[in-house]
Amino acid sequence: MALRAPFRAPHPISLTHIRTFTSTPFLQAKSTKNYLKELHAGIPPYPYGPSQIYKQSNFGLYGEQKIRYGNIVSKKNEIKTRRHWRPNVQSKRLYSEALKRQIRVRITTRVLRTVDKCGGLDNYLLGDKAQRIKELGMEGWRLRWRIMQTDKVKERFRKQREELGLPTLLEAQLTTPISELERVAAIAEIDGELDKDAELAVGEVEEEFVEDRGFMEEKTPPPPTKLVA
């Protein structure tokens, strides 16, 4: 008579594949307004505000470039088909002389050519013209503020004031109207992102594209009405 194997209890089902419970919200779940508010907590407000049309441009150097719209016109029937163009955005590493490190940032090819003409990333960000400030955007303004906190840039501005014969400002006047703790926290946050070798704006908010199909849409003419005698 053959002996039977001893009875064994069934092996419990492994639950390692199930995600553990956490109360921490996802970074992508935050709205663009709240996310920008956290990034610019210890930074002076940007005078032109965030972009409301192309929200993706708030997280890189886009130079005011947005989605463009147009039509494809056929040569035979002159039928117009709606289309759009997105800006050519690249992820590049640019060297900052003030920070003495490589900075990885999302930048368009048009702005990249402007950076080369200016002689580097620092010269581009520290431009004093109103048009340059306007095309920096939220992320460019944030990076510009971080570079201005370095001793090299402060010494550069001090020499410029001496050459122009302007009186030397006090340190309290040079600083922004924010508390010292907020300024140190903002610097530490930006430096932490740079140490990770990641883009300055992590958790990019994609722009929802909605095409206007009613614009320049081809419509068939109505049939001619018959005249009653």
C-alpha positions in Angstrom: 0.0 0.0 0.0 1.5 3.3 -1.1 2.0 6.0 1.5 0.4 9.4 0.8 2.3 12.7 1.2 1.5 14.6 4.4 -1.1 17.4 3.9 0.3 20.9 3.7 -1.5 24.1 4.0 -1.7 26.2 0.8 1.0 28.9 0.4 -0.4 32.4 1.0 -0.6 34.7 -2.0 2.2 37.1 -2.3 1.1 40.8 -2.0 4.5 42.3 -3.1 3.0 43.4 -6.4 0.4 45.5 -4.7 1.4 49.2 -4.1 1.7 50.1 -0.5 -0.7 52.7 0.9 0.6 56.2 1.1 -1.0 59.6 1.8 1.6 61.5 -0.2 0.0 63.0 -3.3 1.7 62.6 -6.7 3.7 65.5 -8.0 1.9 65.3 -11.4 -1.5 65.6 -9.6 -0.8 69.1 -8.6 -2.1 71.9 -10.7 0.3 74.1 -12.6 -0.6 77.1 -10.4 0.1 75.3 -7.2 3.3 73.7 -8.5 4.7 77.0 -9.6 3.7 78.6 -6.3 5.9 76.0 -4.5 8.8 76.4 -6.8 8.8 80.2 -6.5 8.1 80.3 -2.7 11.3 82.0 -1.8 11.9 83.9 -5.0 10.7 87.5 -5.9 7.5 87.4 -8.1 8.0 87.3 -11.8 6.8 90.7 -13.2 5.1 89.2 -16.2 3.5 86.2 -14.5 3.1 82.6 -15.7 2.0 81.8 -19.2 -1.7 80.9 -19.4 -1.7 79.9 -23.0 1.2 77.4 -23.3 1.7 76.2 -19.7 4.6 73.9 -20.7 6.8 77.0 -21.4 6.7 77.7 -17.6 9.2 74.9 -17.0 12.0 75.7 -19.4 13.6 78.3 -21.6 11.1 78.7 -24.4 11.6 82.3 -25.4 7.9 83.1 -25.6 7.4 80.3 -28.2 4.0 78.7 -28.3 2.0 76.3 -30.5 1.3 77.9 -33.9 -1.7 77.1 -36.0 -2.2 77.1 -39.8 -3.6 75.3 -42.8 -2.4 72.9 -45.4 -3.8 74.0 -48.7 -4.1 71.4 -51.5 -2.9 72.6 -55.0 -5.6 70.9 -56.9 -8.8 71.7 -55.0 -7.5 74.3 -52.6 -9.0 72.4 -49.7 -7.7 73.7 -46.4 -6.7 71.2 -43.7 -6.1 72.5 -40.1 -2.6 71.7 -38.6 -0.3 73.0 -35.9 3.4 73.4 -35.2 5.1 72.8 -31.8 8.3 74.5 -30.9 11.5 72.5 -31.2 12.4 71.8 -27.6 15.6 70.0 -26.6 17.1 68.9 -23.3 20.6 70.3 -23.1 23.4 70.7 -20.6 24.7 74.3 -20.4 27.7 75.4 -18.3 27.2 78.2 -15.8 30.3 80.1 -14.8 28.7 81.6 -11.7 27.6 78.2 -10.4 30.6 76.4 -11.9 28.6 73.4 -13.0 26.6 72.0 -15.9 22.9 72.8 -15.8 20.4 70.5 -17.6 17.4 72.5 -18.8 14.8 72.2 -21.5 15.4 74.9 -24.1 14.3 75.6 -27.6 16.7 75.8 -30.5 16.0 79.5 -31.1 16.9 80.4 -27.5 20.0 78.1 -27.8 21.3 80.2 -30.7 20.7 83.4 -28.6 22.7 81.9 -25.7 25.6 81.2 -28.1 25.4 84.8 -29.4 25.4 86.2 -25.8 28.5 84.2 -24.9 27.0 81.8 -22.4 24.1 81.0 -20.2 24.9 83.5 -17.5 25.1 86.4 -20.0 21.8 85.4 -21.4 20.0 85.2 -18.1 21.5 88.4 -16.7 20.3 90.5 -19.6 18.8 93.8 -18.4 16.5 94.7 -21.3 12.8 94.4 -20.8 12.4 92.0 -23.8 15.0 89.7 -22.3 13.2 89.6 -19.0 9.9 88.9 -20.7 11.3 86.0 -22.8 12.9 84.3 -19.8 9.7 82.9 -18.4 9.1 81.5 -15.0 12.0 79.0 -15.1 14.4 81.5 -16.6 13.5 84.0 -13.9 14.1 81.3 -11.2 17.5 80.4 -12.6 18.4 84.1 -13.0 17.7 84.7 -9.3 19.8 81.7 -8.3 22.8 83.0 -10.3 22.4 86.5 -8.8 22.9 85.0 -5.3 26.5 84.0 -6.1 29.5 86.0 -5.0 30.9 86.3 -8.5 27.8 88.0 -9.9 27.5 90.3 -6.8 31.1 91.4 -7.3 30.4 92.0 -11.0 27.5 94.3 -10.2 29.5 96.1 -7.6 32.2 96.9 -10.1 29.7 98.1 -12.6 28.3 100.6 -10.1 31.7 101.9 -9.3 32.5 102.4 -13.0 29.2 104.3 -13.4 29.9 106.4 -10.3 26.8 105.2 -8.5 26.8 105.1 -4.7 27.3 101.6 -3.2 24.0 100.1 -2.0 23.7 98.4 1.3 23.4 94.7 1.4 19.8 95.0 2.8 18.9 97.0 -0.3 20.4 94.5 -2.7 18.5 91.6 -1.3 14.9 90.9 -2.3 12.0 91.7 0.1 11.8 88.1 1.4 13.0 86.6 4.6 16.5 85.1 5.0 15.1 81.6 5.7 13.0 81.6 2.5 16.0 82.7 0.5 18.3 80.0 1.9 15.5 77.4 1.4 15.1 78.4 -2.2 18.8 78.2 -2.9 19.0 74.8 -1.2 16.1 73.5 -3.3 17.6 74.6 -6.6 21.1 73.3 -5.7 19.5 69.9 -4.7 18.0 69.6 -8.2 21.3 70.5 -9.8 23.1 67.8 -7.7 20.7 65.2 -9.0 21.6 66.2 -12.6 18.0 66.6 -13.4 16.1 69.3 -15.2 15.3 72.3 -13.0 11.6 71.7 -13.5 10.7 68.1 -12.6 7.2 66.9 -13.1 6.4 68.8 -16.3 2.8 69.7 -16.8 1.9 68.9 -20.4 -0.3 71.3 -22.3 -3.6 69.9 -23.4 -4.0 70.5 -27.1 -7.5 71.3 -28.3 -7.9 71.8 -32.0 -10.4 74.3 -33.3 -12.0 72.3 -36.1 -14.5 75.0 -36.8 -11.9 77.5 -38.0 -11.6 77.7 -41.8 -13.7 74.6 -42.2 -14.8 73.7 -45.8 -18.6 73.6 -46.1 -20.6 72.4 -49.0 -22.8 75.1 -50.5 -26.6 74.6 -50.1 -28.5 73.4 -53.1 -30.1 76.1 -55.2 -33.8 76.9 -54.5 -36.3 76.2 -57.3 -38.5 79.1 -58.4 -42.2 78.3 -58.5 -44.0 79.7 -61.6 
